[in-house]
Amino acid sequence: MARTDGQIAAGNGRLRREKADERDDLSRLNAVRLIVVALIGLGYASTMPVGPGAREWLNLFGYDPSLFGLQVLFFLSGWLAWRSLASGRSLLEFTASRARRILPWVALYTLIVVALLYPALCDHGAAGRKDTVGLLRYFIETVTLIRPGQPMPGALDEARYGCLLQGTIWTLRWGALAYAGLLVLHALGARHWDWYAGLLVAGVAAHIGVDGWTDRTGSDLLGPAIPGLRLAVAFLLGVLVRQFRFAPLLRGRAWAVVSAICLGAAYLHFHVLPWSRAIELLAMSGWCALAMAVLQARGAWLRGWPDIVLPAYLGVWPLAQLILALRPDISVAALVVATLAAAFGTAFLFSRLARVRLLHRRVQPA
């Protein structure tokens, strides 16, 4: 039966509303993630002049804000990943979309580090200095996420975080592994929430077990797996929240209540009960719930945020190292402000240039 003009107009109107809602969701998501990246950058920059053993600013319950920030980003990634798969996107479309979004930014920032930052900061007489072949290998291994975040001898050897110019990029490999694992499970037919609830329980148990065993024995054998387990737990929590039928019923205020309960429980546990790793899990859950509360808020201030999350995140560490190298006597507060301003400003500039270039290509004649 042919559709009437009224039905066609109604369908077109519904599509326009859905696209407008999707743009609004993306804008609010950008706002949440940029706030989280700012907290991560604040934490990282606050320890740059002091060293890896120092506590970051806004340390809570003995845990750094950069840790909770990364867990929130992975939680949101899991939440978004399952939304994309549940909407009917094929595995190929999903993978291609992630690659197009991530790899160009990683390549750009790594190229800047290799071609500009490392030569400018490198002591050409230092032992182990990377030559052209070494820099090319570093670029390939970083962009392909084979060895992201590896040290670069010769650059800032005497700094608190000596030789490390891309200290944030290591998380991208764990993110790629999380997405790959989710795609494999989805392809194998793992569509029900009980699969991911079981994986979440197993992930929590593995994190507690490995972390506890490492503390008791002092062995570094399983130490490299601890960051990945922490981020995997957050990712699986995001997938599970998206799958639960009651999750859509929770609005901003309800998520805020969940956040307050989890953070309150973490506070009481930390100050009243003997220490345990449940503090981290409760606090992580509280921050993730708070992110959901903000994400579902309808305030006007959440609209219009630019999509510069990844370039801002990638720029925090190298720019902090550069500023500290140029001004070794800079105060921690000044370094934090300068790093965030430089990282977000550079990301916005690159984003505008990329958009202008894309628009220019679109208007070229065939």
C-alpha positions as a Markdown table, in Angstrom:
| # | Residue | x | y | z |
|---|---|---|---|---|
| 1 | Met | 0.0 | 0.0 | 0.0 |
| 2 | Ala | 1.5 | 3.4 | -1.1 |
| 3 | Arg | 2.3 | 5.8 | 1.7 |
| 4 | Thr | 0.5 | 9.1 | 1.7 |
| 5 | Asp | 2.3 | 12.5 | 1.7 |
| 6 | Gly | 1.3 | 12.9 | 5.3 |
| 7 | Gln | 2.9 | 9.6 | 6.3 |
| 8 | Ile | 6.1 | 10.4 | 4.4 |
| 9 | Ala | 6.3 | 13.9 | 6.1 |
| 10 | Ala | 5.7 | 12.3 | 9.5 |
| 11 | Gly | 8.4 | 9.7 | 8.9 |
| 12 | Asn | 10.9 | 12.4 | 7.7 |
| 13 | Gly | 10.1 | 14.5 | 10.8 |
| 14 | Arg | 10.7 | 11.5 | 13.1 |
| 15 | Leu | 14.1 | 10.9 | 11.4 |
| 16 | Arg | 15.0 | 14.5 | 11.8 |
| 17 | Arg | 14.1 | 14.4 | 15.5 |
| 18 | Glu | 16.1 | 11.2 | 16.0 |
| 19 | Lys | 19.2 | 12.8 | 14.3 |
| 20 | Ala | 18.8 | 15.9 | 16.5 |
| 21 | Asp | 18.5 | 13.7 | 19.6 |
| 22 | Glu | 21.7 | 11.8 | 18.5 |
| 23 | Arg | 23.6 | 15.1 | 18.0 |
| 24 | Asp | 22.4 | 16.2 | 21.5 |
| 25 | Asp | 23.5 | 12.9 | 23.0 |
| 26 | Leu | 26.9 | 13.3 | 21.4 |
| 27 | Ser | 27.3 | 16.8 | 22.6 |
| 28 | Arg | 26.5 | 15.8 | 26.2 |
| 29 | Leu | 28.8 | 12.9 | 25.9 |
| 30 | Asn | 31.6 | 15.2 | 24.7 |
| 31 | Ala | 31.0 | 17.4 | 27.7 |
| 32 | Val | 31.2 | 14.5 | 30.2 |
| 33 | Arg | 34.3 | 13.0 | 28.6 |
| 34 | Leu | 36.1 | 16.4 | 28.3 |
| 35 | Ile | 35.5 | 17.0 | 32.0 |
| 36 | Val | 36.9 | 13.6 | 32.8 |
| 37 | Val | 40.0 | 14.3 | 30.6 |
| 38 | Ala | 40.5 | 17.5 | 32.4 |
| 39 | Leu | 40.6 | 15.7 | 35.7 |
| 40 | Ile | 43.0 | 13.1 | 34.2 |
| 41 | Gly | 45.2 | 15.9 | 32.9 |
| 42 | Leu | 45.1 | 17.7 | 36.3 |
| 43 | Gly | 46.2 | 14.5 | 38.0 |
| 44 | Tyr | 49.1 | 13.8 | 35.6 |
| 45 | Ala | 50.4 | 17.4 | 35.5 |
| 46 | Ser | 50.3 | 17.7 | 39.3 |
| 47 | Thr | 52.9 | 15.0 | 39.7 |
| 48 | Met | 55.2 | 16.0 | 36.8 |
| 49 | Pro | 57.5 | 18.2 | 38.8 |
| 50 | Val | 57.5 | 15.8 | 41.8 |
| 51 | Gly | 57.7 | 12.3 | 40.4 |
| 52 | Pro | 55.8 | 9.0 | 40.0 |
| 53 | Gly | 55.6 | 8.3 | 43.7 |
| 54 | Ala | 53.7 | 11.5 | 44.5 |
| 55 | Arg | 50.0 | 11.6 | 45.0 |
| 56 | Glu | 48.0 | 13.5 | 42.4 |
| 57 | Trp | 45.9 | 16.4 | 43.2 |
| 58 | Leu | 42.3 | 15.5 | 44.2 |
| 59 | Asn | 43.5 | 12.1 | 45.4 |
| 60 | Leu | 40.5 | 10.3 | 47.0 |
| 61 | Phe | 40.6 | 7.3 | 49.3 |
| 62 | Gly | 44.2 | 6.8 | 48.4 |
| 63 | Tyr | 43.5 | 6.6 | 44.7 |
| 64 | Asp | 44.5 | 9.1 | 42.0 |
| 65 | Pro | 41.9 | 11.0 | 40.0 |
| 66 | Ser | 43.6 | 9.8 | 36.8 |
| 67 | Leu | 42.7 | 6.2 | 37.7 |
| 68 | Phe | 39.1 | 7.0 | 38.3 |
| 69 | Gly | 39.0 | 9.2 | 35.2 |
| 70 | Leu | 40.3 | 6.4 | 33.0 |
| 71 | Gln | 37.8 | 3.9 | 34.5 |
| 72 | Val | 35.0 | 6.3 | 33.7 |
| 73 | Leu | 36.2 | 6.7 | 30.1 |
| 74 | Phe | 36.3 | 2.9 | 29.8 |
| 75 | Phe | 32.9 | 2.6 | 31.4 |
| 76 | Leu | 31.4 | 5.1 | 28.8 |
| 77 | Ser | 33.2 | 3.2 | 26.0 |
| 78 | Gly | 31.6 | -0.1 | 27.0 |
| 79 | Trp | 28.2 | 1.6 | 27.3 |
| 80 | Leu | 28.6 | 3.2 | 23.8 |
| 81 | Ala | 30.0 | 0.0 | 22.3 |
| 82 | Trp | 27.0 | -2.1 | 23.3 |
| 83 | Arg | 24.7 | 0.7 | 22.1 |
| 84 | Ser | 26.3 | 0.6 | 18.7 |
| 85 | Leu | 26.2 | -3.2 | 18.4 |
| 86 | Ala | 22.6 | -3.3 | 19.7 |
| 87 | Ser | 21.5 | -0.7 | 17.1 |
| 88 | Gly | 22.3 | -3.2 | 14.3 |
| 89 | Arg | 25.7 | -2.0 | 13.2 |
| 90 | Ser | 27.8 | -4.7 | 11.7 |
| 91 | Leu | 31.1 | -5.8 | 13.2 |
| 92 | Leu | 32.9 | -4.4 | 10.2 |
| 93 | Glu | 31.2 | -1.0 | 10.4 |
| 94 | Phe | 31.9 | -0.8 | 14.1 |
| 95 | Thr | 35.6 | -1.7 | 13.7 |
| 96 | Ala | 36.1 | 0.7 | 10.8 |
| 97 | Ser | 34.4 | 3.5 | 12.7 |
| 98 | Arg | 36.7 | 3.1 | 15.7 |
| 99 | Ala | 39.8 | 2.9 | 13.5 |
| 100 | Arg | 38.8 | 6.1 | 11.6 |
| 101 | Arg | 38.2 | 7.9 | 14.9 |
| 102 | Ile | 41.3 | 6.9 | 16.8 |
| 103 | Leu | 44.2 | 6.1 | 14.4 |
| 104 | Pro | 44.5 | 9.5 | 12.6 |
| 105 | Trp | 44.8 | 11.3 | 15.9 |
| 106 | Val | 47.3 | 8.8 | 17.3 |
| 107 | Ala | 49.4 | 9.1 | 14.1 |
| 108 | Leu | 49.3 | 12.9 | 14.2 |
| 109 | Tyr | 50.4 | 13.3 | 17.8 |
| 110 | Thr | 53.0 | 10.6 | 17.5 |
| 111 | Leu | 54.4 | 12.2 | 14.4 |
| 112 | Ile | 54.7 | 15.5 | 16.3 |
| 113 | Val | 56.5 | 13.8 | 19.1 |
| 114 | Val | 58.9 | 12.0 | 16.7 |
| 115 | Ala | 59.5 | 14.8 | 14.3 |
| 116 | Leu | 59.4 | 17.9 | 16.6 |
| 117 | Leu | 59.3 | 17.2 | 20.3 |
| 118 | Tyr | 62.0 | 14.5 | 20.6 |
| 119 | Pro | 64.6 | 16.3 | 18.4 |
| 120 | Ala | 64.0 | 19.5 | 20.3 |
| 121 | Leu | 64.4 | 17.9 | 23.8 |
| 122 | Cys | 66.9 | 15.2 | 22.9 |
| 123 | Asp | 70.5 | 15.3 | 24.2 |
| 124 | His | 72.3 | 14.2 | 21.1 |
| 125 | Gly | 75.2 | 12.9 | 23.2 |
| 126 | Ala | 73.1 | 10.7 | 25.4 |
| 127 | Ala | 73.5 | 7.0 | 25.5 |
| 128 | Gly | 70.7 | 5.0 | 23.8 |
| 129 | Arg | 69.5 | 8.0 | 21.8 |
| 130 | Lys | 67.1 | 7.0 | 19.0 |
| 131 | Asp | 68.3 | 7.4 | 15.5 |
| 132 | Thr | 66.1 | 7.8 | 12.4 |
| 133 | Val | 65.4 | 4.0 | 12.2 |
| 134 | Gly | 64.6 | 3.9 | 16.0 |
| 135 | Leu | 62.2 | 6.8 | 15.6 |
| 136 | Leu | 60.5 | 5.2 | 12.6 |
| 137 | Arg | 60.2 | 2.0 | 14.6 |
| 138 | Tyr | 58.8 | 3.9 | 17.6 |
| 139 | Phe | 56.2 | 5.6 | 15.3 |
| 140 | Ile | 55.0 | 2.3 | 13.8 |
| 141 | Glu | 54.9 | 0.5 | 17.1 |
| 142 | Thr | 53.0 | 3.3 | 18.7 |
| 143 | Val | 50.4 | 3.9 | 16.0 |
| 144 | Thr | 49.7 | 0.2 | 15.6 |
| 145 | Leu | 49.4 | 0.0 | 19.4 |
| 146 | Ile | 52.1 | -2.8 | 19.6 |
| 147 | Arg | 54.1 | -0.9 | 22.2 |
| 148 | Pro | 52.4 | 2.4 | 23.0 |
| 149 | Gly | 53.9 | 4.6 | 25.7 |
| 150 | Gln | 57.5 | 3.2 | 25.5 |
| 151 | Pro | 60.3 | 5.4 | 26.8 |
| 152 | Met | 62.5 | 7.5 | 24.4 |
| 153 | Pro | 66.0 | 7.5 | 25.8 |
| 154 | Gly | 67.9 | 10.8 | 25.3 |
| 155 | Ala | 64.9 | 13.0 | 25.9 |
| 156 | Leu | 64.5 | 14.4 | 29.4 |
| 157 | Asp | 66.6 | 11.7 | 30.9 |
| 158 | Glu | 66.9 | 13.6 | 34.2 |
| 159 | Ala | 63.3 | 14.5 | 34.5 |
| 160 | Arg | 61.0 | 13.0 | 37.0 |
| 161 | Tyr | 59.3 | 11.0 | 34.2 |
| 162 | Gly | 62.5 | 10.7 | 32.2 |
| 163 | Cys | 62.3 | 9.6 | 28.6 |
| 164 | Leu | 58.5 | 9.3 | 28.6 |
| 165 | Leu | 56.9 | 11.7 | 26.1 |
| 166 | Gln | 53.6 | 9.9 | 25.5 |
| 167 | Gly | 52.6 | 8.6 | 28.9 |
| 168 | Thr | 48.9 | 8.5 | 28.4 |
| 169 | Ile | 48.8 | 6.5 | 25.2 |
| 170 | Trp | 49.2 | 3.1 | 26.8 |
| 171 | Thr | 45.5 | 3.0 | 27.6 |
| 172 | Leu | 44.6 | 2.8 | 23.9 |
| 173 | Arg | 46.0 | -0.7 | 23.6 |
| 174 | Trp | 43.8 | -1.9 | 26.5 |
| 175 | Gly | 40.9 | -0.1 | 24.8 |
| 176 | Ala | 41.5 | -1.9 | 21.5 |
| 177 | Leu | 41.7 | -5.3 | 23.4 |
| 178 | Ala | 38.4 | -4.5 | 25.2 |
| 179 | Tyr | 36.7 | -3.7 | 21.9 |
| 180 | Ala | 38.2 | -6.8 | 20.2 |
| 181 | Gly | 37.0 | -9.0 | 23.0 |
| 182 | Leu | 33.5 | -7.6 | 22.9 |
| 183 | Leu | 33.3 | -8.1 | 19.1 |
| 184 | Val | 34.4 | -11.7 | 19.4 |
| 185 | Leu | 31.9 | -12.4 | 22.1 |
| 186 | His | 29.1 | -10.7 | 20.1 |
| 187 | Ala | 30.1 | -12.7 | 17.0 |
| 188 | Leu | 29.9 | -15.9 | 19.0 |
| 189 | Gly | 26.4 | -15.1 | 20.1 |
| 190 | Ala | 27.0 | -13.7 | 23.6 |
| 191 | Arg | 24.1 | -11.2 | 23.5 |
| 192 | His | 22.5 | -11.7 | 26.9 |
| 193 | Trp | 23.4 | -9.8 | 30.0 |
| 194 | Asp | 24.3 | -12.8 | 32.1 |
| 195 | Trp | 27.4 | -13.4 | 30.0 |
| 196 | Tyr | 28.7 | -10.0 | 30.9 |
| 197 | Ala | 27.6 | -10.2 | 34.5 |
| 198 | Gly | 29.7 | -13.4 | 34.8 |
| 199 | Leu | 32.7 | -11.8 | 33.1 |
| 200 | Leu | 32.4 | -8.8 | 35.4 |
| 201 | Val | 32.4 | -11.0 | 38.5 |
| 202 | Ala | 35.4 | -12.9 | 37.0 |
| 203 | Gly | 37.2 | -9.6 | 36.2 |
| 204 | Val | 36.6 | -8.3 | 39.7 |
| 205 | Ala | 37.9 | -11.5 | 41.3 |
| 206 | Ala | 40.9 | -11.5 | 39.0 |
| 207 | His | 41.7 | -7.9 | 39.8 |
| 208 | Ile | 41.5 | -8.5 | 43.5 |
| 209 | Gly | 43.4 | -11.8 | 43.3 |
| 210 | Val | 46.2 | -10.5 | 41.1 |
| 211 | Asp | 46.6 | -7.2 | 43.0 |
| 212 | Gly | 46.6 | -9.0 | 46.4 |
| 213 | Trp | 49.1 | -11.7 | 45.2 |
| 214 | Thr | 51.4 | -9.0 | 43.8 |
| 215 | Asp | 51.3 | -7.1 | 47.1 |
| 216 | Arg | 51.9 | -10.2 | 49.2 |
| 217 | Thr | 54.8 | -11.6 | 47.1 |
| 218 | Gly | 56.3 | -8.4 | 45.9 |
| 219 | Ser | 56.6 | -10.0 | 42.4 |
| 220 | Asp | 56.2 | -8.0 | 39.2 |
| 221 | Leu | 55.2 | -11.1 | 37.2 |
| 222 | Leu | 51.5 | -10.2 | 37.0 |
| 223 | Gly | 51.9 | -6.5 | 37.7 |
| 224 | Pro | 51.5 | -5.4 | 34.1 |
| 225 | Ala | 48.0 | -7.0 | 34.0 |
| 226 | Ile | 46.6 | -5.0 | 36.9 |
| 227 | Pro | 45.9 | -1.8 | 34.9 |
| 228 | Gly | 44.2 | -3.8 | 32.2 |
| 229 | Leu | 42.0 | -5.6 | 34.8 |
| 230 | Arg | 41.0 | -2.4 | 36.3 |
| 231 | Leu | 40.0 | -0.9 | 33.0 |
| 232 | Ala | 38.3 | -4.2 | 31.8 |
| 233 | Val | 36.1 | -4.1 | 34.9 |
| 234 | Ala | 35.0 | -0.6 | 34.1 |
| 235 | Phe | 34.4 | -1.5 | 30.4 |
| 236 | Leu | 32.3 | -4.5 | 31.3 |
| 237 | Leu | 30.3 | -2.5 | 33.8 |
| 238 | Gly | 29.4 | -0.1 | 31.0 |
| 239 | Val | 28.3 | -2.9 | 28.8 |
| 240 | Leu | 26.2 | -4.4 | 31.5 |
| 241 | Val | 24.5 | -1.1 | 32.5 |
| 242 | Arg | 23.5 | -0.6 | 28.8 |
| 243 | Gln | 22.1 | -4.1 | 28.7 |
| 244 | Phe | 20.1 | -4.1 | 31.9 |
| 245 | Arg | 16.4 | -3.5 | 31.3 |
| 246 | Phe | 16.1 | -1.2 | 34.4 |
| 247 | Ala | 18.9 | 1.1 | 33.2 |
| 248 | Pro | 16.8 | 3.2 | 30.8 |
| 249 | Leu | 14.4 | 3.8 | 33.8 |
| 250 | Leu | 17.2 | 5.5 | 35.7 |
| 251 | Arg | 17.3 | 9.2 | 35.0 |
| 252 | Gly | 19.7 | 11.9 | 36.1 |
| 253 | Arg | 18.5 | 12.2 | 39.7 |
| 254 | Ala | 18.3 | 8.4 | 40.1 |
| 255 | Trp | 21.9 | 8.0 | 38.9 |
| 256 | Ala | 23.0 | 10.8 | 41.2 |
| 257 | Val | 21.4 | 8.9 | 44.1 |
| 258 | Val | 23.3 | 5.7 | 43.1 |
| 259 | Ser | 26.5 | 7.8 | 42.9 |
| 260 | Ala | 26.0 | 9.2 | 46.3 |
| 261 | Ile | 25.3 | 5.8 | 47.8 |
| 262 | Cys | 28.5 | 4.2 | 46.2 |
| 263 | Leu | 30.7 | 7.2 | 47.1 |
| 264 | Gly | 29.3 | 7.3 | 50.6 |
| 265 | Ala | 29.9 | 3.6 | 51.1 |
| 266 | Ala | 33.5 | 4.1 | 49.9 |
| 267 | Tyr | 33.9 | 6.9 | 52.4 |
| 268 | Leu | 32.6 | 4.9 | 55.3 |
| 269 | His | 34.7 | 1.9 | 54.3 |
| 270 | Phe | 37.8 | 4.0 | 54.0 |
| 271 | His | 37.4 | 5.8 | 57.4 |
| 272 | Val | 35.6 | 3.2 | 59.5 |
| 273 | Leu | 36.4 | -0.3 | 58.3 |
| 274 | Pro | 39.7 | -2.0 | 57.6 |
| 275 | Trp | 41.1 | -1.2 | 54.1 |
| 276 | Ser | 40.1 | -3.5 | 51.2 |
| 277 | Arg | 40.0 | -3.2 | 47.5 |
| 278 | Ala | 36.2 | -2.8 | 47.7 |
| 279 | Ile | 36.9 | 0.9 | 48.3 |
| 280 | Glu | 38.2 | 1.3 | 44.8 |
| 281 | Leu | 35.3 | -0.7 | 43.3 |
| 282 | Leu | 32.7 | 1.4 | 45.2 |
| 283 | Ala | 34.4 | 4.6 | 44.3 |
| 284 | Met | 34.7 | 3.6 | 40.7 |
| 285 | Ser | 31.0 | 2.7 | 40.6 |
| 286 | Gly | 30.1 | 6.0 | 42.2 |
| 287 | Trp | 32.1 | 8.1 | 39.6 |
| 288 | Cys | 30.6 | 6.1 | 36.8 |
| 289 | Ala | 27.1 | 6.6 | 38.1 |
| 290 | Leu | 27.8 | 10.4 | 38.4 |
| 291 | Ala | 29.0 | 10.4 | 34.8 |
| 292 | Met | 25.6 | 8.8 | 33.8 |
| 293 | Ala | 23.8 | 11.4 | 35.9 |
| 294 | Val | 25.5 | 14.3 | 34.1 |
| 295 | Leu | 25.1 | 12.5 | 30.7 |
| 296 | Gln | 21.3 | 12.3 | 31.2 |
| 297 | Ala | 21.0 | 15.9 | 32.5 |
| 298 | Arg | 19.2 | 18.3 | 30.2 |
| 299 | Gly | 21.0 | 21.5 | 31.1 |
| 300 | Ala | 21.9 | 24.0 | 28.4 |
| 301 | Trp | 25.5 | 24.0 | 29.5 |
| 302 | Leu | 26.0 | 20.5 | 28.2 |
| 303 | Arg | 25.2 | 21.5 | 24.6 |
| 304 | Gly | 27.7 | 22.6 | 22.0 |
| 305 | Trp | 30.8 | 20.9 | 23.4 |
| 306 | Pro | 33.4 | 20.2 | 20.7 |
| 307 | Asp | 34.4 | 16.6 | 19.9 |
| 308 | Ile | 38.1 | 17.0 | 20.9 |
| 309 | Val | 38.2 | 14.3 | 23.6 |
| 310 | Leu | 40.9 | 12.1 | 22.0 |
| 311 | Pro | 43.3 | 14.9 | 20.9 |
| 312 | Ala | 43.0 | 16.6 | 24.2 |
| 313 | Tyr | 43.8 | 13.4 | 26.0 |
| 314 | Leu | 46.8 | 12.6 | 23.7 |
| 315 | Gly | 48.2 | 16.1 | 24.2 |
| 316 | Val | 48.2 | 16.3 | 28.0 |
| 317 | Trp | 51.4 | 14.3 | 28.7 |
| 318 | Pro | 53.7 | 15.6 | 26.0 |
| 319 | Leu | 52.7 | 19.2 | 26.5 |
| 320 | Ala | 53.2 | 18.9 | 30.2 |
| 321 | Gln | 56.7 | 17.5 | 29.6 |
| 322 | Leu | 57.5 | 20.3 | 27.1 |
| 323 | Ile | 56.3 | 23.0 | 29.5 |
| 324 | Leu | 58.3 | 21.6 | 32.3 |
| 325 | Ala | 61.4 | 21.3 | 30.1 |
| 326 | Leu | 61.1 | 24.9 | 29.1 |
| 327 | Arg | 60.3 | 26.2 | 32.7 |
| 328 | Pro | 61.9 | 23.8 | 35.2 |
| 329 | Asp | 61.1 | 26.1 | 38.0 |
| 330 | Ile | 57.4 | 26.4 | 37.3 |
| 331 | Ser | 55.0 | 25.8 | 40.2 |
| 332 | Val | 52.7 | 22.8 | 40.2 |
| 333 | Ala | 49.6 | 25.0 | 40.0 |
| 334 | Ala | 51.0 | 26.9 | 37.0 |
| 335 | Leu | 52.0 | 23.7 | 35.3 |
| 336 | Val | 48.5 | 22.3 | 35.7 |
| 337 | Val | 46.8 | 25.4 | 34.3 |
| 338 | Ala | 49.3 | 25.7 | 31.4 |
| 339 | Thr | 49.1 | 22.0 | 30.5 |
| 340 | Leu | 45.3 | 22.0 | 30.4 |
| 341 | Ala | 45.1 | 25.2 | 28.4 |
| 342 | Ala | 47.7 | 24.0 | 25.9 |
| 343 | Ala | 46.2 | 20.5 | 25.5 |
| 344 | Phe | 42.6 | 21.7 | 25.0 |
| 345 | Gly | 43.7 | 24.7 | 22.9 |
| 346 | Thr | 45.8 | 22.6 | 20.6 |
| 347 | Ala | 43.1 | 19.9 | 20.3 |
| 348 | Phe | 40.5 | 22.5 | 19.4 |
| 349 | Leu | 42.8 | 24.1 | 16.8 |
| 350 | Phe | 43.6 | 20.7 | 15.2 |
| 351 | Ser | 39.9 | 19.8 | 15.2 |
| 352 | Arg | 39.0 | 23.1 | 13.4 |
| 353 | Leu | 41.8 | 22.6 | 10.8 |
| 354 | Ala | 40.6 | 19.0 | 10.2 |
| 355 | Arg | 37.0 | 20.1 | 9.8 |
| 356 | Val | 38.0 | 22.9 | 7.4 |
| 357 | Arg | 40.0 | 20.5 | 5.3 |
| 358 | Leu | 37.1 | 18.0 | 5.3 |
| 359 | Leu | 34.6 | 20.6 | 4.2 |
| 360 | His | 37.0 | 21.8 | 1.6 |
| 361 | Arg | 37.3 | 18.3 | 0.1 |
| 362 | Arg | 33.5 | 18.0 | 0.1 |
| 363 | Val | 32.9 | 21.1 | -2.0 |
| 364 | Gln | 35.6 | 20.2 | -4.6 |
| 365 | Pro | 34.2 | 19.3 | -8.1 |
| 366 | Ala | 34.1 | 15.7 | -9.0 |
